[in-house]
Amino acid sequence: MNLYHKKQRWKLALLGVATVMVAASLWFSFQIVQKVQDKEVDRVQQWADAVKRKSELVNLTNTAFNELSASLEKMQERDRQKAEMWSLAINEINKPLDDYSFVIKVVQENGGIPMILTDMEENIVSYHNIDHVVDDIKNQVEIERPNGSEELKDSLINQIKTDSLKSFLAFWRTKREPIEIDLYEGEKQKVFYFDSTYYRTIKLEELQRNRDSLSQAFTDELIENENLVPVMFIDKGTREVIATNIPEYDSTNSESIIEGLATQNDPIEVRLGDQDEGVIYFEYSAEITQMKYFPFVQFFIIGLFVLIGYIVFSTFRKAEQDQVWVGMAKETAHQLGTPISSLMAWNQLLEAQGVDASITKEIDKDIERLSMVTNRFSKIGSEAVLEEENMGLILEEIIGYLRKRISAKINLNYAPPQQIVTAMVNRSLIEWVIENIAKNAVDAMEGSGDITFEIQQIEDHVQIDIIDTGKGIPSTKLKTVFQPGYTTKKRGWGLGLSLVKRIVEDFHKGKVFVLKSEPEVGTTFRINLKV
């Protein structure tokens, strides 16, 4: 009993230590997960702040671009009006007028716009406000041909100037449509001009490209950032999705995704413009989720490994125990052989000396019983030979044997079955099982009480119940009564019921268990055997 209790206490102590270790490890793991989770929230907040700043920069760039674009459109319109006024003034000069002062004033005030006049076939007639080009050509020719004749220099200057003006025509046409003017008698000319806003327009186009690049980068922060947690960026007013990096998203499930994200974290609002606002919904990364469940997976794997190790070592331990059982049983059978032979010889001597025959007869029965016990021990470890036996007769023989060897105050009750009940058993071993349970019942009743034996066949198995009126077994011990070391006696190894379980389940492939037990009422053991 002490061995069993010590074993239980050690088990409980180890279980308590393991529980504390697991709880401490889980607490530590969750603390780490919480810290990483907080860091991730901080990164999302920092990213959201950066998105806000980029949004403000995009809004500022859009505003500046719109203002510059509107201003340049007005300047372009003004330059075209100047070019048209200049063309009309040239047209008026060709008419007979009394006073040309207004026309000349218009021509002078619009003199800042570079222009080239051509006929309808676009042959150059004249040019205005590009004298700096002609000066540059003259300087270039002077540098390249310092010793050339004046005629050569003039020829080169005219050739380069003509080529340059023609290239101007081709380029200016792509930027501004030429203006047609009527001269006189159906004659017409074309006015090609290059307004003062061209270079500003180039800068505006560059600003537009930068703005588009900045807007694209603003979206790419969500779409192409692999290190970013799953997010969805929507317009607060229209609920339209601006950008997201969630692969499951499509146009039909945005609201369901938003609802799922909203339950995990508070959304972050971002101002997109003077009137527009955006909302960022996000969830923790998959790594955080995996880290939350990692301790459980880890302990599951460790527990599985420990379980496998326990099963393997238990198997080896059971095999070693079986070898000990077999060795002890065979050694016991061997040791009993010699005194049994001597007892048989002494009993024969008593018979020869004329001792009362009833005495020698009882001694023969006990010698026979000892021989049977020896035979039982010798069979442990060997393959049991099962034969079909009449279980009713076996019970009658066991009860007859026990009646002469237990207290007269203990009643053995048995009602033989109306029909023959047979089972495949090893007779000597199954007798040992029933005797062991019956003797335990006698010990539990402490000298007085009833033991009832019942037997019946149910379908393909035989059911044997052994019912006593002893002190019963506590409910907390019902699952441990068959373990080695369990006993209620002050002196005892606690091996009887363990041996019973081995014989029934290992040798006969049956079942033995406590059917019911109540303190101070009694206990019922049930044995199930195959027919």
Buried (B, 14 or more C-beta within 10 A) or exposed (E): EEEBEEBBEEEEEEEEEEEEEBEEBBEEBBEEBEEBBEEBBEBBEEBBEEBBEBBBEBBEBBEEBEEBBEEBEEBBEEBBEBBBBBBBBBBBBEEEEEEBEEBEEBBEEBEEBBBBBBEEEBEBEEBBBBEEBBEEBBEEBEEEEEEBEEEEBEEBBEEBBEEBBBEBBEEBEEBBEBBEBEBEEEEEBBBBBBBBBBEBBEEBEEBBEEBEEBBEEBEEBBEEEEEBBBBBBBBBEEEEBBBBBBEEBEEEEBEEBBEBBBEEBEBBEBBBEEEBEBBBBBBBBEEBEEBBEBBEEEBEEEEEEEEEEEEEEEEEEEEEBBEEBBEBBBEBBEEBBEEBEEBBEEBEEBBEEEEEEEEBEEBBEEBEEBBBBBBBBBBBBEEBEBEEBEBBBBBBEBBEBBEEEBEEEBEBEBEEBEEEBBBBBBBBBBBBBBBBBBBBBBBBBEEEBBBBBBBEBEEEBBBBBBBBBBBBBEEEBBEBBBBBBBBBEEEEEBBBBBBBBBBBBEBBEBBBBBEBBEEEEBBBBBBBBEB
